[in-house]
Amino acid sequence: MSPTRPPTYHERYLGGRKATDAAYNKARAHTPHEQALNSRRWRALRTLALQRDAYLCCECRAAGHHTPAVDVDHILPRHTHPDLTYTMDNLRSLCRSHHNVKTKAQR
């Protein structure tokens, strides 16, 4: 008899939600918001914005710190200004902390 692998964290603690989560993620991937963020056009523009900002957080740099940027933020939100989604002047690189603060403030 071959040994079985121990259940993963997800399988052990989330059990029945696994199928539900997969269905949710699959349905969500087809929303216009997700399609835009998964497009080649967005990924290329995101890379250009990070390069322009030297892969540093704009907010941290303004305060004299050098924190790596991991997110590219729309200065004017996409839901209120969809025409600026792919405009470089509406993008800035942010660290995760600053991006979370801005996103939370917008909700």
Secondary structure as UniProt FT lines:
FT   HELIX           9..14
FT   TURN            15..16
FT   HELIX           17..28
FT   TURN            29..30
FT   HELIX           32..37
FT   HELIX           40..52
FT   TURN            53..55
FT   HELIX           58..62
FT   TURN            63..64
FT   STRAND          71..74
FT   TURN            78..80
FT   HELIX           82..84
FT   TURN            85..86
FT   HELIX           88..90
FT   STRAND          91..94
FT   HELIX           96..106
//
